[in-house]
Amino acid sequence: MKPLAIGSVALGEIPRVVAVIDEFMDMHRIALLARNGVDILEIRFDLISSDIPSLCVYVDKIKKTTDFPCICTIRETDENRETRLDIFKAVMPFVDAVDIEIDASINRQVIAHAAGKTVIVSEHDFEKTPDITHLGSIAEKAVALGANIVKIAAMAHSHRDVARLLMFAAGFDKPLVVIAMGASGAISRVAAPVFGSLFTYGYVNKSVAPGQLPIGKLVEELRLYYPAFDGRCGRQT
């Protein structure tokens, strides 16, 4: 079986850090993220622009001037509802992975077009943390759709919710990322890799999800609790 990776970054042995890029940023500033402990970029195309040519130029520049693998994420908005699939198709040649929602009407088309890329099929529950049975159903549906990585983000209202999500991750035998959202769930951003979650997200400019931590704080915590983190073969510039 081919080792699981996003671009040149291997997944599974060491917690990986994904920086969320939600606006047009200078290339020098992006390159500096490698020195700050970032392994992968998630380009939130839906938050940056709906202008397809500008998006293609931007991500092409990132790939040519930095060594970062990139995840393409395009959530549906009023502006891109009719063009979202076109944006996915246009930027796909420049990215290493794609994140598509499990219930998106275009999910099968996006996955088919992502041949050769790492496919993340994601579920976001902004109301609650589902029970174990429901979590299992979500994960199996994502795998059936063609996910290389299942991603489940769920709102946590207590530490019990966090524990349930993490215990589900520990018992799931396929590649997985779990995130407990909200103030109660912030601990999962650091603790989830202990339970098998492959990577964790931090923000550069502003939080784009409840409980998300800034990159600097996230990396500081990972260095404290994961001895292998500083010895990883990640991005270097």
C-alpha positions, -999 to +999 in steps of 0.1 A: +000+000+000+013+035-009+023+054+023-002+081+032+010+116+025+000+151+014+025+161-012+060+153+002+047+153+039+043+118+053+013+113+076+009+089+105+040+089+127+043+125+138+016+152+144+015+175+113+005+212+114-018+227+088-018+265+086-051+280+073-046+306+046-077+327+044-064+358+025-039+367-001-005+367+017+030+378+007+051+348-003+079+358+021+054+356+050+041+322+038+076+309+035+083+319+071+056+296+083+079+266+077+104+280+102+075+284+126+067+247+125+041+244+098+040+214+075+011+219+052-011+248+040-049+247+037-059+273+011-094+284+019-103+295-016-138+303-005-126+329+019-100+345-004-119+353-036-143+339-062-122+352-091-109+319-106-079+334-126-066+352-095-069+321-074-050+300-099-022+326-101-020+328-063-018+290-056+006+285-086+029+312-071+028+295-037+038+262-052+066+277-072+081+299-045+076+277-013+080+240-006+045+236+010+020+209+001-014+225-003-049+213+006-077+229-015-108+237+005-138+255-010-168+257+012-201+268-005-210+305-003-236+327-019-209+339-042-195+305-054-227+284-053-229+282-091-191+281-098-177+260-069-171+230-091-154+252-117-131+266-090-122+231-078-114+220-114-093+251-121-071+250-090-068+212-088-036+210-109-018+232-084-027+215-051-018+182-034-051+174-016-087+183-017-112+186+011-149+181+002-179+179+025-195+145+028-230+158+019-219+183-009-240+179-040-207+180-061-187+156-039-186+127-064-175+150-092-148+167-071-135+133-060-135+120-095-116+150-107-091+147-079-076+115-092-040+112-080-046+137-052-052+130-015-089+132-009-102+144+025-140+139+029-152+160+058-182+163+081-188+195+102-214+194+129-216+229+144-244+220+169-232+189+188-209+159+190-227+128+176-228+096+195-204+068+187-227+050+164-234+081+143-197+089+142-191+055+128-217+059+102-202+092+091-168+077+088-179+047+068-199+068+044-168+090+038-147+059+031-173+046+007-173+079-012-135+075-017-119+093+011-082+087+017-087+106+049-119+110+069-123+144+087-149+149+114-152+183+132-180+184+158-190+210+184-181+200+219-202+214+248-182+195+275-151+175+280-173+144+278-180+153+242-143+157+235-135+124+251-162+106+230-148+120+198-112+111+207-121+076+218-139+071+185-107+082+167-087+057+188-109+029+177-112+037+140-088+018+118-086+041+088-068+074+083-087+101+103-086+137+115-109+147+143-115+181+158-137+191+187-148+226+181-156+253+206-140+264+238-144+230+254-129+213+224-098+235+221-077+208+239-084+184+210-063+206+188-033+194+207-045+161+222-061+145+191-028+131+176-024+109+207-056+091+196-045+088+159-057+120+144-032+128+116-029+166+116-042+197+134-052+231+120-041+265+133-048+300+120-024+326+107-046+357+105-079+349+124-098+319+136-120+304+109-135+277+132-147+278+168-118+270+192-091+271+166-057+281+179-031+305+164-002+287+147+024+300+172+005+287+202-004+254+185+032+246+176+044+257+211+020+231+226+030+203+202+067+209+210+059+206+246+039+173+245+054+154+215+091+148+217+093+136+181+077+168+168+109+189+166+128+160+150+103+155+122+112+157+086+089+185+078+092+217+058+124+236+060+133+269+042 
